Amino acid sequence: MNDEPTVTTEIRGHVFLMGLNRPRKMNAFNLEMLRALSEAYTAYEHDDDLRCALLFAHGDHFTAGLDLAEVGPAVARGVSLFPEGDEEVDPLDLTGRRRAKPVVCAVQGTCLTIGVELLLASDIRLAARGATLAQMEVCRGIMPFGGATLRLPRLTGWGNGMRYLLTGERFDADEAFRIGLVQEVVDPARLLDRGLEMARLVADQAPLAVRATRRAAQVAVEQGRDAAVAALMDEARALFTTEDAREGVMSFIQRRKAEFTGR
């Protein structure tokens, strides 16, 4: 019996690390691991001291996807991949409580199906050089149901999205960068460190401003320009009244690094 957690968690300053941890199974997701990842995302969202999360994987591979032998029959019976309570956070950002805080995702080795969808649901995405990615559900007689059909064509363009959704073709980290799926291709030995650097860079900024900026961009993408414009100035004005905004001004005047508190 394996007593190791299927998802590890660690706090480093204001950064929350979430590590997929079934390396002997190429981090394939069983039901336990799906629940554990939702619990990790929920813990991150509920802790105001945590400002950015890093999703990564232990071992040589990010994930081989869903363990279809276990998960497939459960989905066919109507079981949801993740808990759907009002306070539970879906890592794929499709149901339940929506995540308000940013996530950096760093993938290596094999990254299939739900692995790509976790990338798509993240805010900043890194891939190790040599990584292999695929959204290959059509090769198994099923379809993507974790957000790829919503996000991949929008992010990468219709042609790029349809190419990989409809063929299940594998592609490498350089192609992922070309189509805009990832923002950086990193040497494998540097992937975790670079992911931490990026997460810490986000966490160093004013947390209320980070959340508001993310929310404004999300409204623009999901609801369109008019909805985003309508909400923009209210969001901006609210930030001007915060302690962090005053700290930002004082740090500029005093030529020092700002120390934000999230108030």
PyMOL commands that set and color helices and strands:
alter all, ss='L'
color gray80, all
select helices_A, chain A and resi 23-25+31-46+68-76+114-121+137-140+148-156+158-167+173-178+188-203+207-223+225-240+243-254
alter helices_A, ss='H'
color red, helices_A
select strands_A, chain A and resi 7-12+15-20+52-57+103-107+110-112+124-128+132-134+171-172+184-186
alter strands_A, ss='S'
color yellow, strands_A
deselect
rebuild
show_as cartoon
